Amino acid sequence: MSTIKEKILKEGYIAEKTDPNMDLFEAIEKLKKEKNAIILAHYYQEPDIQDIADYIGDSLGLAQKARSTQADMIVFAGVHFMAETAKILNPSKKVVLPDLFAGCSLSDSCPPDRFKAFKEQHPDHLVISYVNCSAAIKAQSDIICTSSNAVHIVESLPKDQPIIFAPDKNLGAYVNKVTGRNMLLWNGACMVHEIFSLEKITRLKFNHPGAKVIAHPECLESVLEIADYIGSTTQLLQFAKTDAADTFIVVTETGILHQMMKNSPEKTFIPGPPLNNCACNDCPHMKRNTLEKIYLCMKYELPEITMDETLRLAAKKPLDRMLELSAGIGG
């Protein structure tokens, strides 16, 4: 086991060859029953992972599910800050992440030491941090939010309350516009949502005149301005399901298209194009997880997310505040 742990520290996951004839779906289901485990998956995971998950959701829904689960082990098919959130809310449960190096460019854009110094320059400001941040940033925050509830949480506060919003400047700018606030924004962003091409999306819209552009609020303001609907992943999914349009240009990470096509097979979903010809609208961190890695992390119960208790308690306080304020909001 010590050798496995050493390899995880080096490579981020358990690099062990599995039988190529193994039915991974069956093997994972067997392990779930044996270990009383639950697989929580974000909408940006690959289709096979979404299909084997017990629950699929956005950051708010995943946090709500993590807090309410009765499982002994939480397998988090997502990125590191999401698994951290599950551990913060479930100190007595084992939380494992298929790939320890499945990080987040947005979370990385907000180093705790720099944010601490920034916060100290504005002592009268309340701190609202987007859930896409590290436990260390959560611990410096007053309230956590997600893209599903950010507007709701900001509007629940007095209008004269000065606010620092971190780490996503694009989501913060969108919330400022919707609420009429003037929150102070940390200069962070998501590498996937900043890469979409306004010119290419406009061209797609011209070539598909009946299509609706639906976009995540982490996108640049110029892209959001041409969107027919703006919302979190769950909100985008619901809109695509219920709206009368039959074609949608989806401006967020491509993983969401799997659920959209399952919900509405008669509709057409076009992924928003990036600025260049790479697969930049795929999150490289989300896509580090694979079905094989999920099987191996369940088998060995590694890599495990652990946390200093003082940090956990400090990070839990603003998360609890979010969940209290979002009790009536689905995720």
N, C-alpha and C positions, 0 to 999 in steps of 0.2 A: 504493500500500500504506500510506503514511503516513496518508492520509485515513481509510482503514479502521481503522487502529489508534486514531486520535483518536476515531472514532465508538464504538469498543468501550469506550474509557475512559469515555465519556459514557453510553452506553446499555447496555453489558454484553455485547452480541452484535452480529453482522454484520447490519445492517438493510438487506438487499438483496432486491428483488423477484425471485422466480424465476418461470419459465414455469409458469402454472397447469396446463398440459397435461403437465408433466413427471411421469414416474413416479419419485417420490422413492426408493422401495424399490430400483428398478433402478439409479438414479443413485448411490445410496449403496453398493450392492454393487460397482459398477464402481470407485468411488474406493477402496474397501477393497483391491481387488486391485492397483490402480495404485500405491498408496502403502504397501502392506504394513501396513495399519492393522487394529486390533482395536477393536470397540465393547464396552465394559463398561457394563452398565446395572444400576442398583439396582431392586429389586422395586417401588419406589414411583413409577417412571416410568410415563408413559401407555402404554397397550397397544401402539400402533404402534411405539414405541421399544423396548419389550421384544421385540417380534417381529423387529426388524431386528438386535438385539444378538447378538454372538457368545457372550457369557456374561452370565447374569443371576444376581445373588446378593445376599447381605447384606454388611455391612461386612467381616466376616472373610473370606468367600469372595472378595470383590472384591480385598482386599489380597493374598490368596494368589495369585490369578490374575494380578494386576498384576506380582507379583515373578517369576512363572514364564514370562510371555509372551515370545515371540520376535519379536513385531511391532516395526516401527520407530516406529509412531505409535500411541499409546493415546488413543482418543476416550472420554472419561468422561461417560456420561449419568447424572449424579447431581448432587451439590452440591460446593461449592468444596473443603471439607476432604477429600473423597474423591479428587478430582483431585490435591490436594496430596500425599496419601498415596502415590498412584501415582508422582508425581514423586520423592518421597523415596526410594522403592525402586528407581527407574529413572532415574538422573541422565543417562544417555546417550540416553534415548529422548525423543521429543517427546510431551508430554502436552497435549491440548487439551480445553477445556470449552465446550460449546455456548453457555452464557450465564455470563459472569464474575460476574454478580450473583446466581447461584443459591447462596444462602448457607445458613445453618442457625441457627435461633433458639437452639438448645442451645449451639452453638459460640459464638455472640455473647454468651451469658450468662456467659462466663468470660474477661474481659479479661486479657491476659497480665500487665500491671503490677499489677493487683489480686491476681491469683493468686500472683505472686512474693512480694508482701508477706505474704499469707496463709501461704504455704509457709515463709517465714522465721520465722514465729511458732511453728512446730512442726518444729524442725530434726531431731528424732529420728524423724520419720515418713517412711516410704517412700511415694512418690506413684504411684498407679495411676490413669491417666486413660482414660476412655472414648474410643474412636476418634473420636467426634463432637466434635472440638475442633481448633483451629488448629495449624499447625506450631509456633508459638511456645509453645503449651501442651504439645505433645508433647515439645518440647526441654527442658521443665522437669520431665518425668516420668521415673520409673524403669522402669515397664512400661505398655504400652498394653493395653487389653482391648476386646472387643466384647460385645454382649449374648449372643452364642453361647458365649463362653468366660470371662466375668467370674467366675462361681462357681469354675470350674476353676482360674483363675489365682490367685484369693484363697486357695483351699484349698491351693495349692502352697507357700504361704509359712508360716513358723512362726506358731503361734497367738498368740504374745506380741509379734509384730512390729506396732508402731503403723503405721496406714495412713491416708493422705489419699486419698479417692476423689473424683474430679472428672470432668466437671462436672455429671453428672446425679444429683440427690439421690434421685429415685425409683428408678432402677436401683440406686443405692448402698444404699438402704433395703431393697430386695428382696434384694440379696446379703447384707446384714447378717442379715436374717431367716433366709435359707437356711443360711448358714454359722455363725451364732451369733457373728459378729464384732461389733465396735463401731467400725467405721471412721468417721473424721471426714469428714463430707460437705460438699462445696462446694454452695452454694445455687443450682444451675442446673436448668433443665428444658426439655423440648421443648414448644413451643406446641401441637402437634397432639395429643400424648398426654395433655396435662393438660386438654383441653377435653371429653373424653367425659363423658356424663351418666350417673351411677350410677342415677338414677331411671328414665331412659328405657331403659337396658339391662335393669334389673330388670323393667320392664313388658314388654319384648320377650321376656324369658325366660319370663314368666308366660303370654304369648300363644303361645309356641312351647315347650311343656313338654318336648319331646324334644331341643331345641337345646342345644348346648354353647357356652359362652362361652370364647373363646380370646383371650388378651391379651398384648400386648408389655410387658415389665417396665419400660418408661419411663412406664407409666400410674400414676396415683395409687394409693396403697395401698388405698383404699376400693373401687376398681374391681377390683384384683387379688384382693381377698378373695372376690369372687363368681365369679371365673373358674374354669372347670373345667381349664384348662391355661394355663400361662404360658411363653412362649418367644420367642426371636428370630424374625425374619421367616422364615428358613429352617426353624426348628423348628416354627413355626406351620403352614407349608406342608406339612411332612411329616406332622404330626399330623392335619391335615384330610384328607390323602390316605389315611392308614392307619386312622384311627379308624372304628368302626362306625356312629357317628351320621350322619344324613343331612342335618342342618341345623346351621349354625354361625353364631354372632354374633361377628363378627371385629372385635376392638377394637385396631386399629392403622390406619395410613394405608391408604386405599382401593386404592392401586395393587396391593397383594398379591392382591386378589380376582381379577385377570386370570389369574394363574398357577393359583390355586386352582380356578377354573372350567375351565381347560384340563385340569388333572390329573383333576378329578372332575366332569364335566359332569352327572352324575346327582344331584349333591348341591346343596343350597341354601346360599348364603352371604349373610348379612345384614350390611352395614357397621354398626359400632357408631355410635350417634347422638351428635352433639355436644350441648352445653348449649343451643344456640340453633338457628335454622333456616338458618344459613349453611353453606357447604361446609367447615367447620372441620376435618373429618377428612381433608381433602386438604392436603398440604403445599404452600403457595404457592411455596416455593423449588424443590422437586422438579418442580413443574408448569411452571416457567419454560422448561424444555427442550421443544423440539418437533422433529418430523422435519425440518422445513425448516432449523432452526438447526443440526441435526447435519450436514446436507448442506453448508451454507455453511461451517461450521467445518472440515470435512474439505477442502473445495475450497481454502480460503485458509490452512489450518493455523493458524487463529486462532479465539478467544483462546488463547494458549499460557500454560501454567503455568511460571513460572520461579522460582528460589529461590536465595538466598544459600547458598553451599556450607557455611559454618560452621553455619548454622541447619539445613541439610539433614542434616548428619552428626549433630548433636545430637538431632534428631527421629528419625533412623533407629535409633539405639541402642535406645530402648524399644520401637520397632516390631519390630525383630529379636528382641528378648527375647520379645515376644508370640508371634511366629510360631514360635519355637523351642518354647515351652511349649504351643502349639496344634497341633503337627505332626500329631497323630492326630485332630483335630477337623475335620469337614467344615464348609464354609460355604456 
